[in-house]
Each structure stands twice: as C-alpha cells, then as structure tokens.
C-alpha cells in the first residue's frame, strides 16, 4: 500500500495500453472480446437496416429498428446494472454474448417479417445493454488501479475502431455473402467473443451483509446510490446534460453540409465520420501516452472540447473547417469517456459498480434520444449553425457547473482528483486482489471509498 507521505516509487509507474495488452492475458481477452463483439454489432446493424429498407420500403420501419435497438434498451439501465452486480461478471458477459448471437442467428435463418424482427432485435439489444455495464465493471477487477486510464483508453480504441470499420467490412462482404450471409457472420462474431471470455477468471459478486434481495430492490438501491453520493451524482448529471445538448450533431451536420455549405452527400459522410476519426485518435493517444493531469482535469477538458467543437462548427465557413473541428471534438469525447469510467471505477464500491454504469449509460441513451427530438424541433425553427452554437453553449454551461461543484464534492469525500483516497494506494482498482475467491471477490478487502451519504 502506498504511504501518503512518500514520493512516487519506480514500481508505481503506470503501464501503457499496448504493454498492458501484451502482459495481462485476462484483460487482453476482455479487450479482444469487446472489439469482436462491437464489430459484429456494427456489421449486423448495417445488414439489418438494408434488410428492413428492402423488405418494407418504408423509412419509418428503419426508424423503428433503430428505436428498438438503441433507445428502448436504455430504459432498462437500472435493471441491467443490477444484473451485473448480482451475478458473476464473467458468466453474465458470456450469457449476453450467447443471447446476442442466438438472436442474430434466428434472424439470419428466418429473415422474419418486421414485427418478429423487432422482437428479436429488442432481445439482442437488451442483452447488449446488460453486457455494457458488466464489461465496464470487470475492468478494475483485471488491472491495477493506476492502470485504469490505459485500460479504458485501450478498450475505447478497440470498440470505436470496430464501430468505424464495421460498416466498411459489411460493404466489402455484401457482394460475396449477401445480407443473410453477413448476419450469419455477425452471429458467429458474438459466439467467438463468448469463447474469448472463457480466458477471463471468475469474477463473482461481492457478498452483501444484509442478505439476498430482489432484483428490483437492487435496482432501486443503485438509483439511490447515484443520487446520494455527491461526486457520482455530479459526474452522472454532467455527462448526461452535455450529451443532451450535443447529441443534436448527427442531425445538424447533415443540414449544415447540404443547406449551409451547399455540398453533396460525400461532404455529409465526411462530416459524420470526423468525430469517429477523432475518437479513435483520442483513445490511441490516451492509451499510449496517458495524461499528465488528473482525471478531474481530463473530464472537464473532455466536456469543454466536445461542447466547444459543436459551437465552433456552427461558426465554420467551409466543410474542411467543420471537419477539423468535429475531429477535435471526437478527441474530447474520448477524454470525457475515459475520465468518467476511470473516476467511477476508482470511487464506486465493487458491489455497486455495475448498477452505476448501467444507470449512467442508460441515462445517456435517454439523453441522446431527447436530444434528437428537441434538436430536430430547434433545427426546424432555426438553422444548423444556430442549433450547433446553441448546443455547444449549453454544453459549456454544463461544464462550468461541473467544474464548480465536482472538486468540492471530491474534497469533502477525502478523495483525490484521480478518484483515489490518498492512503489507499491502488485503491479499489487494484487488479492484483480483485477477483480472488474470498472474502470480497471484486474488491481489495478494504473499505469502499464512497457509501451513500459520504461527501455531503
């Protein structure tokens, strides 16, 4: 354990993302599994959209597909997180991949009519919503606390790279396999991902002293925890508000390219792809070099850059300028994602981590959905430049609010700006101890940094 009065020691040097992947086999298995899984998801989404468009010829049918696949599962956030905290994370992740693969296999075998297709897509999406908090909660059980930043950056690089490559891979496979064949391949990707997870050691749940409770009770406790612990509450609210303001960009960029710049479809694709390029670059930079500042500084920088990028895009004079600003904005999104995950993994007790992630990213999905609706109304009433400036300004105001409240909340909790207690060394992210059979499988055997009521 680290002596708070001692200076840094050589063995406390942080491990880079590449070295972490080379030396940590369980984490490498999780990284590869998530990358393969996200590739399958990206490929299957393209195939399903084409199938629905071809079989129905209705744009509303494609919209329903996206709604069922993205927005509706986000409403299950409290339950999906509770599942992660209630069962062995390794088994949860394997089961989720198996369900997703089976759902896609049934779709590929039957190519069903729209109502049945939506049911199967909803089942796949619900399993994916359970997988997300489970996979994030597993990271601090596999790596040391000081390596969480590199681990989260590496996973972000792999998953976002997969999402970028997925549509291109689908386009390359369609001429040879067709839509049905591509769906079979995506189902196989989920199966392969499940096999990779067999290399992860068991990650049983933390045993609660008060005994067993129902799943709904666990879900309510997760919601109560986020609201009662001020640093977690500020991070969650700040993230959701920034997304609620800036989620408009996907729609606004289309209108910016066509109506404002008078450009064609290629320009639209270029602008929409800019954020993805920035995301991959941002994760790669953080995985390779890390940050010299604190996680708090990285979080605020991410909020600010992602918001300022939209504001300045609204003032851009050409497609090239807008592309550059959106690429920089993608780097900011990577920063806020890595900082959020790392802070929460260090602050939140292992037995609550799945519920915190499930609720947070479920709420983020809802915020994005609301942003699409409100942003569409704003775009109809004004223009793309005005909407982007307003979105960026709102995100900057949210950033200022977080900057004023989060440092004080951390100080009151006796926690550093990296999310650690000064006297706990690696803290709850110590991968050497997490996952041991007894007595706290996903913890370090020390008191968790935060409990409801702390830091108030």
C-alpha positions as CSV (number, residue, x, y, z in Angstrom):
1,X,0.0,0.0,0.0
2,X,1.3,3.5,-0.8
3,X,2.5,5.7,2.0
4,X,0.7,9.1,1.5
5,X,3.8,10.9,2.7
6,X,6.2,9.1,0.4
7,X,7.2,10.2,-3.1
8,X,6.5,8.2,-6.2
9,X,8.4,4.9,-6.4
10,X,9.6,3.3,-9.6
11,X,7.2,0.4,-9.3
12,X,4.3,2.8,-9.3
13,X,4.9,3.8,-12.9
14,X,1.7,3.5,-15.0
15,X,1.6,0.9,-17.7
16,X,0.9,1.9,-21.3
17,X,-2.1,0.5,-23.2
18,X,0.0,-1.7,-25.5
19,X,2.1,-3.1,-22.8
20,X,-1.0,-3.8,-20.7
21,X,-2.4,-5.8,-23.6
22,X,0.8,-7.7,-24.0
23,X,1.4,-8.6,-20.3
24,X,-2.1,-9.0,-18.9
25,X,-3.8,-12.0,-20.5
26,X,-7.3,-11.7,-18.8
27,X,-7.5,-8.0,-19.8
28,X,-6.4,-8.9,-23.3
29,X,-9.2,-11.4,-23.5
30,X,-11.7,-8.8,-22.4
31,X,-10.3,-6.2,-24.9
32,X,-10.5,-8.7,-27.8
33,X,-13.9,-9.9,-26.9
34,X,-15.4,-6.4,-26.7
35,X,-13.7,-5.5,-30.0
36,X,-15.0,-8.5,-31.8
37,X,-18.5,-8.0,-30.2
38,X,-18.7,-4.4,-31.4
39,X,-17.5,-5.4,-34.8
40,X,-20.4,-7.9,-35.0
41,X,-22.8,-5.3,-33.8
42,X,-21.7,-2.7,-36.3
43,X,-21.8,-5.2,-39.2
44,X,-25.2,-6.5,-38.2
45,X,-26.7,-3.0,-37.9
46,X,-25.9,-2.2,-41.5
47,X,-27.3,-5.6,-42.7
48,X,-30.5,-5.2,-40.7
49,X,-31.1,-1.6,-41.9
50,X,-30.7,-2.8,-45.5
51,X,-32.9,-5.8,-45.0
52,X,-35.7,-3.7,-43.4
53,X,-35.4,-1.0,-46.1
54,X,-35.5,-3.6,-48.9
55,X,-38.4,-5.7,-47.4
56,X,-40.7,-2.9,-46.3
57,X,-39.6,0.1,-48.4
58,X,-40.6,2.4,-45.5
59,X,-38.3,4.9,-43.7
60,X,-40.5,4.6,-40.6
61,X,-39.6,0.9,-40.4
62,X,-35.9,1.7,-40.3
63,X,-36.6,4.3,-37.6
64,X,-38.4,1.7,-35.6
65,X,-35.5,-0.7,-35.9
66,X,-33.1,2.0,-34.6
67,X,-35.5,2.9,-31.8
68,X,-35.9,-0.7,-30.6
69,X,-32.2,-1.3,-30.9
70,X,-30.9,1.9,-29.2
71,X,-33.4,3.9,-27.2
72,X,-35.7,1.3,-25.7
73,X,-32.9,-0.8,-24.1
74,X,-31.5,2.4,-22.4
75,X,-34.7,2.5,-20.3
76,X,-33.6,-0.8,-18.8
77,X,-30.4,0.7,-17.3
78,X,-31.3,0.2,-13.6
79,X,-32.2,-3.5,-14.2
80,X,-29.2,-4.3,-16.4
81,X,-26.8,-2.8,-13.9
82,X,-28.4,-4.8,-11.1
83,X,-27.9,-8.0,-13.0
84,X,-24.1,-7.2,-13.3
85,X,-23.8,-6.7,-9.6
86,X,-25.9,-9.8,-8.7
87,X,-24.0,-12.5,-10.7
88,X,-20.5,-13.5,-11.7
89,X,-19.4,-10.9,-14.3
90,X,-17.7,-13.5,-16.5
91,X,-20.9,-15.6,-16.7
92,X,-23.0,-12.5,-17.3
93,X,-20.9,-11.4,-20.2
94,X,-20.7,-14.9,-21.8
95,X,-24.5,-15.3,-21.4
96,X,-25.1,-11.9,-23.0
97,X,-22.9,-12.7,-26.0
98,X,-24.6,-16.1,-26.4
99,X,-28.1,-14.4,-26.4
100,X,-27.0,-11.8,-28.9
101,X,-25.5,-14.4,-31.2
102,X,-28.6,-16.6,-30.9
103,X,-30.9,-13.7,-31.7
104,X,-28.9,-12.8,-34.8
105,X,-28.8,-16.5,-35.8
106,X,-32.6,-16.8,-35.6
107,X,-32.9,-13.6,-37.7
108,X,-30.4,-14.9,-40.3
109,X,-32.2,-18.3,-40.5
110,X,-35.8,-17.0,-40.8
111,X,-35.4,-13.4,-42.2
112,X,-38.7,-12.7,-40.4
113,X,-41.4,-10.1,-41.0
114,X,-41.0,-6.7,-39.3
115,X,-42.9,-7.4,-36.1
116,X,-41.0,-10.6,-35.2
117,X,-37.7,-8.9,-36.4
118,X,-38.3,-6.1,-33.9
119,X,-38.8,-8.6,-31.1
120,X,-35.6,-10.4,-31.9
121,X,-33.7,-7.1,-32.2
122,X,-35.1,-6.0,-28.9
123,X,-33.9,-9.2,-27.2
124,X,-30.4,-8.8,-28.7
125,X,-30.3,-5.1,-27.7
126,X,-31.4,-5.9,-24.1
127,X,-28.6,-8.5,-23.8
128,X,-26.2,-5.9,-25.1
129,X,-27.4,-3.4,-22.5
130,X,-26.6,-5.9,-19.8
131,X,-23.2,-6.6,-21.3
132,X,-22.1,-3.0,-21.3
133,X,-22.1,-2.3,-17.5
134,X,-20.8,-5.8,-16.8
135,X,-17.8,-5.3,-19.1
136,X,-17.0,-1.9,-17.6
137,X,-17.3,-3.2,-14.1
138,X,-14.9,-6.0,-14.9
139,X,-12.0,-3.7,-15.9
140,X,-11.0,-2.7,-12.3
141,X,-11.0,-6.4,-11.4
142,X,-8.4,-7.2,-14.0
143,X,-5.9,-4.3,-13.9
144,X,-4.2,-2.3,-11.2
145,X,-5.9,1.0,-10.1
146,X,-3.1,3.1,-11.6
147,X,-3.6,1.4,-15.0
148,X,-7.3,2.0,-15.3
149,X,-6.8,5.0,-17.6
150,X,-4.7,3.0,-20.1
151,X,-7.1,0.1,-19.9
152,X,-10.2,2.2,-20.5
153,X,-8.4,4.0,-23.4
154,X,-7.4,0.7,-25.0
155,X,-10.9,-0.7,-24.8
156,X,-12.3,2.6,-26.2
157,X,-9.8,2.4,-29.1
158,X,-10.8,-1.1,-29.9
159,X,-14.6,-0.7,-29.7
160,X,-14.7,2.6,-31.5
161,X,-12.3,1.4,-34.1
162,X,-14.6,-1.6,-34.6
163,X,-17.7,0.6,-35.0
164,X,-15.8,2.6,-37.6
165,X,-14.5,-0.4,-39.5
166,X,-17.8,-2.4,-39.2
167,X,-19.8,-0.6,-41.9
168,X,-16.8,-0.8,-44.3
169,X,-16.4,-4.6,-43.6
170,X,-20.1,-5.1,-44.2
171,X,-19.9,-3.3,-47.5
172,X,-17.0,-5.5,-48.5
173,X,-18.8,-8.7,-47.6
174,X,-22.2,-8.0,-49.1
175,X,-21.2,-8.8,-52.7
176,X,-19.9,-12.2,-51.6
177,X,-22.3,-13.2,-48.8
178,X,-25.4,-11.1,-49.2
179,X,-27.4,-9.7,-46.3
180,X,-28.2,-13.2,-44.9
181,X,-24.6,-14.3,-45.0
182,X,-23.4,-11.2,-43.3
183,X,-25.9,-11.8,-40.5
184,X,-24.6,-15.3,-40.1
185,X,-21.1,-13.9,-39.8
186,X,-22.2,-11.3,-37.2
187,X,-23.8,-14.1,-35.2
188,X,-20.5,-16.1,-35.3
189,X,-18.7,-13.0,-34.1
190,X,-20.7,-13.0,-30.9
191,X,-20.0,-16.7,-30.4
192,X,-16.3,-16.1,-30.8
193,X,-16.5,-13.2,-28.3
194,X,-18.1,-15.6,-25.8
195,X,-15.3,-18.1,-26.3
196,X,-12.7,-15.4,-25.7
197,X,-14.3,-14.5,-22.4
198,X,-13.6,-18.1,-21.1
199,X,-10.0,-16.8,-20.6
200,X,-11.2,-14.3,-18.0
201,X,-11.0,-15.6,-14.5
202,X,-14.3,-15.9,-12.5
203,X,-15.5,-12.5,-11.1
204,X,-18.1,-13.5,-8.5
205,X,-20.3,-10.8,-6.9
206,X,-19.5,-9.1,-3.7
207,X,-21.5,-10.7,-0.9
208,X,-23.7,-8.2,0.9
209,X,-24.0,-8.4,4.7
210,X,-27.8,-7.8,4.7
211,X,-28.5,-10.9,2.7
212,X,-30.4,-11.5,-0.6
213,X,-32.8,-9.0,-2.1
214,X,-34.9,-8.9,-5.2
215,X,-33.6,-7.6,-8.5
216,X,-35.9,-4.6,-8.3
217,X,-34.7,-3.8,-4.8
218,X,-31.1,-3.9,-6.1
219,X,-32.1,-1.6,-9.0
220,X,-33.7,0.9,-6.6
221,X,-30.6,0.8,-4.4
222,X,-28.5,1.6,-7.5
223,X,-30.6,4.7,-8.3
224,X,-30.4,5.8,-4.7
225,X,-26.7,5.4,-4.5
226,X,-26.1,7.6,-7.5
227,X,-28.3,10.3,-6.1
228,X,-27.0,10.2,-2.5
229,X,-23.2,10.2,-3.3
230,X,-22.5,13.7,-4.5
231,X,-19.4,13.1,-6.7
232,X,-21.1,10.3,-8.5
233,X,-24.2,12.4,-8.9
234,X,-22.3,15.4,-10.3
235,X,-20.4,13.2,-12.8
236,X,-23.6,11.4,-14.0
237,X,-25.7,14.6,-14.3
238,X,-22.8,16.5,-16.0
239,X,-22.3,13.7,-18.6
240,X,-26.0,13.4,-19.3
241,X,-26.5,17.1,-19.7
242,X,-23.5,17.5,-22.0
243,X,-24.9,14.6,-24.2
244,X,-28.4,16.1,-24.1
245,X,-27.1,19.4,-25.5
246,X,-24.6,18.0,-28.0
247,X,-26.4,14.9,-29.3
248,X,-28.0,17.1,-31.9
249,X,-24.8,17.0,-34.0
250,X,-25.7,13.9,-36.1
251,X,-28.8,15.6,-37.5
252,X,-27.4,19.1,-37.6
253,X,-24.3,18.1,-39.6
254,X,-26.4,16.7,-42.4
255,X,-28.2,20.0,-42.8
256,X,-25.0,22.0,-42.3
257,X,-23.3,20.3,-45.2
258,X,-26.3,20.4,-47.6
259,X,-28.2,23.6,-46.7
260,X,-25.4,25.9,-45.3
261,X,-22.4,24.8,-47.4
262,X,-24.4,23.6,-50.4
263,X,-22.3,20.4,-50.5
264,X,-23.3,16.9,-51.6
265,X,-23.6,13.5,-49.9
266,X,-19.9,13.0,-49.8
267,X,-19.5,16.0,-47.6
268,X,-22.2,14.7,-45.3
269,X,-20.3,11.4,-44.9
270,X,-17.1,13.3,-44.3
271,X,-18.5,15.4,-41.5
272,X,-20.3,12.5,-39.9
273,X,-17.1,10.4,-40.0
274,X,-14.9,13.2,-38.5
275,X,-16.0,12.5,-34.9
276,X,-15.2,8.8,-35.3
277,X,-11.7,9.6,-36.5
278,X,-11.2,11.9,-33.6
279,X,-12.5,9.3,-31.2
280,X,-10.1,6.6,-32.4
281,X,-7.2,9.1,-32.3
282,X,-8.1,10.3,-28.8
283,X,-8.3,6.8,-27.4
284,X,-5.0,5.9,-29.1
285,X,-3.2,8.9,-27.6
286,X,-4.6,8.3,-24.1
287,X,-3.7,4.6,-24.3
288,X,-0.2,5.3,-25.5
289,X,0.8,8.5,-23.5
290,X,-1.9,8.9,-20.8
291,X,-2.4,12.3,-19.3
292,X,-0.1,14.4,-17.1
293,X,-3.0,15.9,-15.4
294,X,-5.7,14.4,-13.1
295,X,-8.8,12.6,-14.2
296,X,-10.9,15.6,-13.0
297,X,-9.0,17.8,-15.4
298,X,-9.4,15.3,-18.2
299,X,-13.1,15.1,-17.5
300,X,-13.6,18.8,-17.6
301,X,-11.4,19.1,-20.7
302,X,-13.4,16.5,-22.5
303,X,-16.7,18.2,-21.6
304,X,-15.4,21.5,-22.8
305,X,-13.8,20.3,-26.0
306,X,-16.8,18.2,-27.1
307,X,-19.1,21.2,-26.5
308,X,-16.8,23.9,-27.9
309,X,-16.3,21.7,-31.0
310,X,-20.0,22.0,-31.8
311,X,-20.2,25.7,-31.1
312,X,-17.3,26.5,-33.4
313,X,-18.7,24.1,-36.1
314,X,-21.7,26.3,-36.1
315,X,-19.5,29.2,-37.0
316,X,-17.4,27.3,-39.6
317,X,-17.1,28.7,-43.1
318,X,-16.4,25.6,-45.1
319,X,-16.6,21.8,-45.0
320,X,-12.9,21.5,-44.3
321,X,-13.1,23.7,-41.2
322,X,-16.1,21.8,-39.9
323,X,-14.4,18.5,-40.5
324,X,-11.4,19.6,-38.5
325,X,-13.5,20.9,-35.6
326,X,-15.5,17.7,-35.4
327,X,-12.4,15.6,-35.4
328,X,-11.0,17.6,-32.5
329,X,-14.4,17.2,-30.8
330,X,-14.0,13.4,-31.1
331,X,-10.8,13.6,-29.1
332,X,-12.8,15.5,-26.4
333,X,-15.4,12.8,-26.3
334,X,-12.7,10.1,-25.9
335,X,-11.3,12.2,-23.0
336,X,-14.6,12.5,-21.2
337,X,-15.4,8.8,-21.6
338,X,-12.0,7.6,-20.3
339,X,-12.1,10.1,-17.4
340,X,-15.7,9.2,-16.4
341,X,-15.1,5.4,-16.5
342,X,-11.8,5.7,-14.6
343,X,-13.2,8.0,-11.8
344,X,-16.2,5.8,-11.3
345,X,-14.1,2.6,-11.2
346,X,-11.9,4.1,-8.5
347,X,-14.6,5.7,-6.4
348,X,-17.5,3.3,-6.5
349,X,-17.6,0.1,-4.4
350,X,-17.3,-3.1,-6.5
351,X,-20.7,-4.3,-5.4
352,X,-22.4,-1.2,-6.8
353,X,-20.3,-0.6,-9.9
354,X,-22.5,-2.5,-12.4
355,X,-25.6,-0.5,-11.3
356,X,-23.8,2.8,-11.5
357,X,-22.6,2.1,-15.1
358,X,-26.0,0.6,-16.0
359,X,-27.8,3.7,-14.8
360,X,-25.3,6.1,-16.2
361,X,-25.2,4.8,-19.7
362,X,-28.9,4.1,-19.8
363,X,-29.5,7.7,-18.8
364,X,-27.0,8.8,-21.5
365,X,-29.0,6.8,-24.1
366,X,-32.2,8.6,-23.0
367,X,-30.5,12.0,-23.1
368,X,-29.3,11.3,-26.6
369,X,-32.9,10.3,-27.6
370,X,-34.3,13.5,-26.1
371,X,-31.6,15.5,-27.9
372,X,-32.7,14.1,-31.3
373,X,-36.2,15.2,-30.6
374,X,-35.5,18.6,-29.2
375,X,-32.7,19.2,-31.7
376,X,-35.0,18.3,-34.6
377,X,-37.5,20.9,-33.4
378,X,-34.8,23.5,-33.0
379,X,-33.4,22.8,-36.4
380,X,-36.9,23.2,-38.0
381,X,-37.3,26.5,-36.2
382,X,-33.8,27.9,-36.9
383,X,-30.9,26.6,-38.9
384,X,-28.0,24.2,-38.4
385,X,-25.4,26.9,-37.5
386,X,-27.8,28.3,-34.8
387,X,-28.6,24.9,-33.4
388,X,-24.9,23.9,-33.2
389,X,-23.9,27.1,-31.5
390,X,-26.8,26.7,-29.0
391,X,-25.9,23.1,-28.3
392,X,-22.2,23.9,-27.8
393,X,-23.1,26.9,-25.5
394,X,-25.4,24.7,-23.4
395,X,-22.7,22.0,-23.1
396,X,-20.1,24.7,-22.0
397,X,-22.5,25.9,-19.3
398,X,-22.9,22.3,-18.0
399,X,-19.1,22.1,-18.0
400,X,-18.8,25.2,-15.9
401,X,-21.3,23.8,-13.4
402,X,-19.4,20.6,-13.1
403,X,-16.1,22.5,-12.6
404,X,-17.7,24.5,-9.8
405,X,-19.2,21.5,-7.9
406,X,-17.2,18.3,-8.5
407,X,-13.8,19.4,-7.0
408,X,-15.6,20.4,-3.7
409,X,-17.5,17.1,-3.7
410,X,-14.3,15.2,-4.1
411,X,-12.6,17.1,-1.3
412,X,-15.5,16.5,1.1
413,X,-15.2,12.8,0.4
414,X,-11.5,12.8,1.1
415,X,-10.7,11.7,-2.4
416,X,-8.1,12.9,-4.9
417,X,-8.9,14.4,-8.3
418,X,-7.9,11.0,-9.7
419,X,-10.6,9.3,-7.7
420,X,-8.3,7.7,-5.1
421,X,-8.1,8.1,-1.4
422,X,-4.6,9.4,-0.6
423,X,-4.0,6.5,1.8
424,X,-5.3,3.6,-0.3
425,X,-2.6,3.1,-2.9
426,X,-4.0,1.4,-5.9
427,X,-7.5,1.7,-4.3
428,X,-10.4,-0.3,-5.5
429,X,-8.9,-0.7,-8.9
430,X,-6.2,-3.0,-7.7
431,X,-6.4,-5.8,-10.2
432,X,-4.0,-8.0,-8.2
433,X,-6.6,-8.6,-5.5
434,X,-9.9,-8.3,-7.2
435,X,-11.4,-11.5,-8.4
436,X,-9.9,-13.6,-5.6
437,X,-12.4,-16.1,-4.2
438,X,-12.6,-14.7,-0.7
439,X,-13.6,-12.6,1.1
440,X,-14.5,-9.7,-1.3
441,X,-14.3,-11.2,-4.9
442,X,-14.3,-7.9,-6.8
443,X,-12.7,-5.7,-4.1
444,X,-9.4,-5.2,-2.4
445,X,-10.6,-6.2,1.0
446,X,-10.6,-2.5,2.1
447,X,-13.4,-0.2,2.8
448,X,-15.0,1.2,-0.4
449,X,-14.3,4.9,-1.0
450,X,-17.9,6.0,-1.0
451,X,-21.2,5.0,0.5
452,X,-24.5,6.8,0.4
453,X,-24.2,10.0,2.4
454,X,-20.5,10.4,2.0
455,X,-19.2,13.7,0.8
456,X,-22.4,15.6,1.6
